[in-house]
């Protein structure tokens, strides 16, 4: 979420302990995703760069081909302090940008 101190990411583990992260992968494939996320994430990423980084990491760990139909994305923006759930078209734009980069 976002508060007066800026954006914050917290995770509650199964024991109920809250841990603050700069970036965190969760769910299936997190063991493969977390090292890349730790290596490539930095606070100065733009939203577009962060979207593409997330998609790149998903592409690496997913067993299926990444499409707008099997990926969901959302962002909590600092300026609006609201969560935006991305449309399928927005996700496809991000997927296409990542695919284009992997061809280069």
N, C-alpha and C positions, 0 to 999 in steps of 0.2 A: 504494500500500500504506500501511500504518500501522506505525510503529515507535515507539520511546521519544520521538521528537521530534514525533510526531503524524502526521496524514495527509500523504502526499506523492504527487505525480503526476510521473512521469518519462516522456519519450518518447525512443526511440532513432531517430535519423533514418537514412536509407539509408547514410550514410557511417560509421555506427557511433557518432556523437557523441550523448551523452545530454544532454537539456535538461530542466530542471525547470520545471513550469508550475503556476499556480494553477488554471487550467481550460483545456482544449484540445479542439478539435473535430478529428477525423481522418476520413479516408475521403471518399466521394463527398459533395459539397455542403459540404465544410469551408470553402471560400472564402467562401460565403455565411453559414455558421454562425458562424465565428470572431468577426467584428465584434460580432454580437449577444451572443455569450457574453462577450466582453471587457467590453461595456457593462453588462450586467445581472448578471454573477456577482460576488458578494462573499463573503468568508469567513464572514460571520454568517448566511448562508442556513441555514434548517433543512433537514433531509433532504427533507421534503415539498416545500418551495419549490424545492430543487435538482432534484428529480424533475420537477416541473411545468415548470421553466425548460428542462430538457433536452427534454421533450416538446414544448414550444412551439417551440423552435428546430427540432426534427425536422419538425414540422408545416410550418414555413415553407420548408424546403429539399426536402422529399420531393415527388416527382412524383405518387405515388399517395396515396390517402387513408390516413391513419395508422390502423392497427388493431392489435389484440393479435397478429394473425397475421403482420404484416410488420415488427414492431419487437421488438427484444430489449433488455432493460435489466438492469443489475446495480448493486450498490453495495458498497463496502468500508466497513463501519461502524467508526468510531473506538472504540466501546465493546467490540466483540467482536473486532476486528482480523481479521474474516473476510469473504470475499466472499459476497454473497447474490445468486444469479441469480433474477430475478423470475419468478414464474409468469405465465401468460397472464392469469389473473384480476386479479392485481396490476397488470399493465400496462394492462388495460382500465380499471381504476379511475383510473389516472393520465390516460389518454387521455380518459376521460369528464370528468374535472375540467378539463382544458385546453379541451375542446369547450364546456363550460358557461361558462368564462370568456370565450371568444371570442364567445359570444352576448350577454353582458352589455354 
